[in-house]
Amino acid sequence: MGWTGGTGIMQAAIAGADDAGLDALERAALYKRLLDALEDLDWDTQDECMGEDPVFDAVLRAQHPDWYKPEEPMAPDEPGEG
């Protein structure tokens, strides 16, 4: 898998978790396991999934706290805002 290959997989998992009605704890467990597996396969564009599910955002921030400043928003601002 290439360095961007995990994005579509994680986006599908986020959509599937929503379709299945998983609660926040179930989604967090799913995202953590999948994040670990995809990073082991060299996924480097995790930020492309930010903003799709606040639970994913929290899992990613917990896994990589050094990537974010404490005051930095969870997901990038929408174009044209603030």
C-alpha positions, 0 to 999 in steps of 0.5 A: 500500500502506498502512503496515501492508500489508507485514506479511502479505506478509513473513509469507507470504515467511517461511513460503514461505522455510521451506517451500522449505528456504532456508538462512540466507544465502538467507533473508537475501537474500530478506528484505533485498530484500523489506524494502527494497521494502516500506519503499519502499511505506511499510510501517511495522509491520516489528516485527509480523514479529519472532520469526517467523524469527531471520534476519528479526530479524537483517536488520531489526536490521542495517537499522535498528540505531537502533531497538534498544538493544544489550541489547534482546532480538531479539523481544518477550517472550512474555506472562507471561514475565520 
